[in-house]
Amino acid sequence: MRLQHVRAMARKETWHLLRDPRSLALILLMPTMLLFLFGYAIRLDITEAPVGVLAEAPDHVTEDLVHRLDASHAFHVAARFGERRALREALQEGRLWAAVVLPRTFAADLDAGHATVQLLLDGVDANSARLVRGYMDALVADFARARGHTPPIRIEDRTWFNQARESRVAIIPGVIAVVMAVIGALMTSLTIAREMESGNLVMLRTTPLTRAEFLVGKLAPYFVIGMADFLVATLTAVWVFDVPLRGSVPELTLVSALFLLCVMLQGALISITAGNQLLASQMSLISTFLPAFLLSGFIYAIENMPAVLQYITLVVPARYYVALARVIFLKGISPFLLWTEALALAVMCLLLARAALARSRKLGLLP
């Protein structure tokens, strides 16, 4: 091995890196980005979890417990209810993580040493449900000791939408979102960059093809493949992993098609901006896989993240799809009840389409 040959090759590769500042910046920024994302997004505890309270006979004892609940760092009393129907609707719509029902005889039962509290948990996020149960045990025990009652208060818990609190049931709909996000963006991020590298776009300028026709024609085959992947993933979730599909299949398909279109347009914009396949693949993985995994509520609840990250999740398409897929799978309710999430996906599709067309015009890719 000749040292001068190694030095010459190292010099050549160094100049190659310096001539591609976007790839160099991505390499240098990635460790810091990963550190901040994992450091701030991963929270294995809960803070300010929204809970509802139904006190059948409000008095100073029940109000004391509610005050302690609201004053704790783990919980936030988001609503007080006078009837079970309104409480049930709030849980079904996902506005609450849990609900505490204090029976009419709570104060008398506490004095007698056999008080009971009913706890209703939203099992769509099984990990959060287990954490809420643990924190509630500690809070109720502290409340009993503070009032001088040695016998513990018994908590009767019921988990809705995922009675066994199986993580698999809650995670699989999120896995579908991650798979669709990565496949959809990665496939389309390579296609236009490949045309730019090979010089085919120069020849396309001599044809009557418009930018919109070019974009739709490029995305159409991958859209069919992506929907086939969605079908396979859904059938696997239902028949292999026993995830209940309680909602409407056409509505789930419609929402999935909207999400797939959104991430494909994101991949197309990345492809046009990057200009080469290597950088496009790197950018697509960073902008789709990591946000879909960490910032969508797939694994870690968005409400537990710092405020800055919660605002960043607003531009992550997977955030809205995970919420919609979970309620369709586990709660069986229509996505139109969560119309803000569906509208957000539609608006993001329009913005990404306009950005991709504007970017292609700016670069002079097509007339």
SVG drawing of the C-alpha trace seen along z (x, -y; Angstrom):
<svg xmlns="http://www.w3.org/2000/svg" viewBox="-76 -30 80 45">
<polyline fill="none" stroke="black" stroke-width="0.4" points="0.0,0.0 1.4,-3.4 0.8,-6.3 0.8,-8.8 -2.0,-7.0 -4.1,-6.8 -3.5,-10.6 -4.5,-11.4 -7.7,-9.4 -8.5,-11.0 -7.9,-14.4 -10.2,-13.6 -13.0,-12.4 -12.6,-15.5 -13.1,-17.8 -16.1,-15.8 -17.6,-16.3 -16.8,-20.0 -18.5,-20.4 -21.7,-18.9 -22.4,-21.2 -25.9,-19.8 -24.7,-16.3 -21.9,-17.6 -24.4,-19.7 -26.7,-16.7 -23.8,-14.5 -22.7,-17.1 -26.2,-18.0 -27.7,-14.5 -26.0,-13.5 -27.2,-16.7 -30.7,-16.3 -31.0,-12.7 -29.7,-13.7 -32.3,-16.4 -35.2,-14.3 -34.5,-11.3 -33.6,-13.4 -36.8,-15.5 -39.3,-13.3 -38.8,-10.1 -40.7,-10.5 -41.5,-7.4 -43.5,-9.4 -46.6,-11.5 -47.2,-15.2 -50.5,-17.1 -52.5,-14.1 -56.0,-15.3 -58.6,-13.6 -62.3,-14.1 -64.2,-13.9 -67.7,-12.9 -68.7,-13.4 -72.2,-12.0 -72.6,-13.8 -70.1,-16.7 -69.0,-17.6 -65.8,-18.9 -64.2,-15.4 -64.7,-14.8 -63.6,-18.4 -60.4,-17.8 -59.6,-14.8 -60.3,-16.6 -58.1,-19.5 -55.2,-17.1 -55.7,-15.5 -55.6,-18.9 -52.6,-20.1 -50.4,-17.1 -47.8,-17.3 -49.1,-14.1 -52.8,-15.1 -54.8,-18.0 -58.6,-18.1 -59.7,-19.0 -63.5,-18.7 -66.1,-18.1 -69.2,-16.1 -72.6,-15.8 -73.6,-12.7 -71.9,-9.6 -73.1,-10.1 -71.0,-13.3 -68.1,-11.6 -68.3,-8.7 -68.3,-11.0 -65.2,-12.8 -63.4,-9.5 -64.5,-8.3 -63.4,-11.5 -60.0,-11.3 -60.2,-14.5 -59.4,-12.6 -56.9,-10.0 -58.9,-8.8 -62.0,-9.6 -62.5,-9.4 -66.0,-8.6 -66.6,-9.3 -69.7,-7.5 -72.5,-9.1 -71.4,-7.4 -67.7,-8.2 -67.3,-10.3 -69.3,-7.9 -67.4,-4.9 -64.1,-6.6 -65.0,-7.0 -66.1,-3.4 -62.8,-2.2 -64.1,-0.7 -64.1,-3.6 -64.1,-2.9 -63.1,-5.0 -64.0,-4.1 -61.3,-4.8 -62.1,-4.7 -59.0,-4.5 -58.6,-5.2 -56.7,-2.1 -55.9,-3.3 -52.4,-4.2 -51.8,-1.2 -48.5,-2.5 -50.2,-5.8 -53.1,-3.9 -50.7,-1.8 -48.8,-4.9 -52.1,-6.7 -53.2,-3.7 -49.9,-3.7 -49.9,-7.4 -53.5,-7.3 -52.8,-4.5 -50.1,-6.7 -52.2,-9.8 -55.3,-8.1 -53.1,-6.4 -51.5,-9.7 -55.0,-11.3 -56.2,-8.5 -53.1,-8.9 -53.4,-12.7 -57.0,-12.4 -55.9,-9.9 -57.5,-6.8 -55.3,-3.7 -57.3,-1.4 -56.5,-2.1 -59.0,-3.4 -59.8,-0.7 -59.7,-1.6 -62.0,0.2 -60.5,-0.4 -62.0,0.3 -60.0,-0.1 -62.0,-1.0 -61.2,-0.2 -58.3,2.1 -59.5,4.1 -56.4,6.2 -54.1,3.1 -52.1,4.9 -49.3,2.7 -49.5,4.6 -53.1,3.5 -52.2,-0.1 -48.9,0.0 -49.9,1.8 -52.0,-1.1 -49.0,-3.4 -46.7,-0.9 -48.8,-1.1 -48.4,-4.8 -44.6,-4.5 -44.4,-1.9 -46.5,-4.0 -44.6,-7.2 -41.2,-5.6 -42.2,-3.7 -44.2,-6.4 -41.6,-9.2 -38.6,-7.0 -40.0,-5.6 -40.9,-9.0 -37.8,-10.8 -35.7,-8.7 -37.7,-8.9 -37.3,-12.6 -33.8,-12.7 -33.0,-9.8 -34.4,-11.6 -32.3,-14.7 -29.1,-12.7 -29.6,-10.9 -30.4,-14.1 -33.8,-12.9 -35.5,-16.0 -33.7,-18.0 -35.3,-15.8 -38.7,-16.1 -38.6,-19.8 -39.1,-19.2 -42.5,-17.5 -45.8,-19.1 -45.8,-17.5 -46.8,-20.0 -45.3,-20.0 -48.6,-18.8 -48.9,-15.9 -45.3,-15.0 -45.8,-14.9 -49.1,-12.9 -47.6,-10.5 -44.6,-9.9 -46.6,-9.4 -49.4,-7.3 -47.6,-3.9 -46.1,-4.4 -49.6,-5.3 -50.9,-2.0 -48.0,-0.2 -48.4,-2.1 -52.1,-1.3 -51.3,2.4 -48.8,2.2 -51.5,0.6 -53.9,3.5 -51.3,6.1 -50.4,4.3 -54.1,4.0 -54.8,7.7 -51.7,8.7 -52.8,6.5 -56.3,8.0 -55.6,11.7 -52.1,12.2 -51.9,9.8 -55.6,9.8 -56.0,6.1 -59.7,5.3 -60.9,3.2 -64.1,1.8 -64.5,-1.1 -65.4,-1.5 -63.0,0.1 -63.9,-2.5 -63.2,-5.3 -59.9,-3.8 -58.9,-3.4 -59.9,-6.9 -57.8,-8.4 -54.9,-6.1 -55.0,-7.2 -54.9,-10.9 -52.0,-10.2 -50.1,-8.3 -50.6,-11.1 -49.3,-13.6 -46.0,-11.7 -45.5,-11.0 -45.8,-14.7 -43.3,-15.3 -41.0,-12.8 -41.4,-14.4 -40.5,-17.8 -37.4,-16.3 -36.4,-14.7 -36.7,-18.0 -34.8,-19.9 -32.0,-17.3 -31.2,-16.7 -29.4,-13.4 -30.6,-10.1 -28.2,-9.7 -29.1,-13.0 -32.8,-12.5 -32.8,-9.1 -31.1,-10.6 -33.4,-13.5 -36.5,-11.4 -35.5,-9.0 -34.8,-11.9 -37.9,-13.8 -40.3,-10.8 -39.1,-7.9 -37.8,-9.9 -40.8,-12.2 -43.3,-9.3 -41.6,-7.3 -41.0,-9.9 -43.3,-12.9 -46.5,-11.3 -47.8,-9.9 -47.0,-6.4 -44.9,-5.5 -44.8,-8.5 -47.7,-10.7 -47.5,-14.2 -48.9,-15.8 -45.9,-14.7 -43.4,-16.3 -42.0,-19.8 -44.1,-22.6 -41.6,-23.3 -41.8,-19.7 -45.6,-19.8 -45.7,-22.7 -43.2,-20.9 -45.6,-17.8 -48.2,-20.1 -46.3,-19.8 -45.8,-16.0 -48.4,-14.2 -48.1,-11.0 -49.4,-12.7 -52.8,-13.1 -52.9,-9.7 -51.9,-7.9 -54.8,-9.6 -57.3,-8.8 -56.1,-5.2 -56.3,-4.4 -59.9,-5.7 -61.0,-3.8 -59.3,-0.6 -60.0,-0.6 -62.9,-2.9 -64.9,-2.3 -65.9,-5.9 -66.0,-7.9 -62.9,-10.0 -65.3,-12.8 -65.7,-13.3 -62.0,-14.1 -62.4,-16.4 -59.6,-18.7 -57.0,-15.9 -58.5,-14.9 -58.6,-18.6 -55.0,-19.0 -53.9,-16.2 -55.9,-17.6 -54.4,-21.1 -50.9,-19.6 -51.4,-17.8 -52.4,-21.0 -49.5,-22.9 -47.0,-20.2 -48.4,-19.9 -48.1,-23.7 -44.6,-23.7 -43.5,-20.8 -44.9,-22.5 -43.4,-25.9 -40.0,-24.3 -39.9,-22.5 -40.7,-25.8 -38.0,-27.6 -35.4,-25.0 -36.6,-25.1 -37.2,-21.3 -40.2,-21.5 -41.9,-24.3"/>
</svg>
